[in-house]
């Protein structure tokens, strides 16, 4: 079956008891046992819940993996991946990454004796150079957050030829499984914040993992149960609902984002546009090769600095200033103080996250309305510069 069909049906058969077409919300913490150790597959909802099982099955299907796991947040999913490492192990990660993941590595897992080196995502060979004898994992984001860089997944996975114990994990949140499936490109694990595109409506917080390795699955499932980092059945149900329209939404997100990125690239108040769908993007051809689309995220550098950013933000009416991304509504974010505020300023600027960087999560509103909103906000900057004010 094709993606759109699997998103609606896999793991979501009619309820065998009632015939309900939609998977029920199994709002229960525990389950009746006929005798000690004799149950119907479920004992306690931290360990397993039928609504969560349906979601995990659907996620594995969409990522073309064998196993899926659902978590209470994207960072909980990342924590499960990093739990595969032991004291003394080393990890290589791309340097352009979500601030929360950086915080998790530097302030939590570093205390447990796990070290990380950050490779330059603009130089694929930097990952190879960063590998040590104790390196056990490579963690990638592609497209990256917030600079929308593209990492060659196949090339990174080829490093496993020299080190068979190396695990390659990819955060696929920005692309969604509709536009990119890292497992088919050689990755061992794919992770998501399902809060974003997979949920798609900004009404839940969740995370997921998919893999085709039974060994890795069993280890991360043990962590999921032992740490209790599971989503409730209602959040699982909302995510399942979101998956049903994922293909439709991603096509609209991309259409709007490409339209706006092309317009922004010619605006006098914009210094640079980061969007892999633009032909002048340095990784455009790579994105075309490993993705089925370019997604709905755009980052821009506004000419000037923080005062100009503030002016821009104050002029927006449709784009909402908020954390997160991937909902049907358009959001705007200031990475330096929001999503990447946990990265020290010197390190942040070294990675290219300047004071004039703004991240746009383009929704599925009418594209002309979105353009007019951006035009109105940017005109305030142009008017101020023309008048000589600040």
Buried (B, 14 or more C-beta within 10 A) or exposed (E): EEBBEBBBEBBBEEBEEEEEEEBBBBEBEEBEEEEEEEEEEBEEBBBBBBBBBBBBBBBBBBBBBBBBBBBBBBBBBBBBBBBBBEEEBBBBBBBBBBBBBBBBBBEEBEEEEBBBBBBBBBEBEBBBEBBEEEBBBBBBBBBBBBBBBBBBBBBBBBBBEEEEEBBBBBBBBBBBBBBBBBBBBBBBBBBBBBBBBBBBBBEBBBBBBBBBBEEBBEBBBEBBBEBEBBBBBEBBBBBBBBBBBBBBBBBBBBBBBBBBBBBBBEBEBBBBBBBBBBEEBEBBEBBBEBBBBBBBBBBBBBBBEBBBBEBBBEBBEBBBEBEBBBBBBBBBBBBBEBBBBBBEEEBBEEBBBBBBBBBBBBBBBEBEEBBEBBBEBBBBBBEBBEEEEE
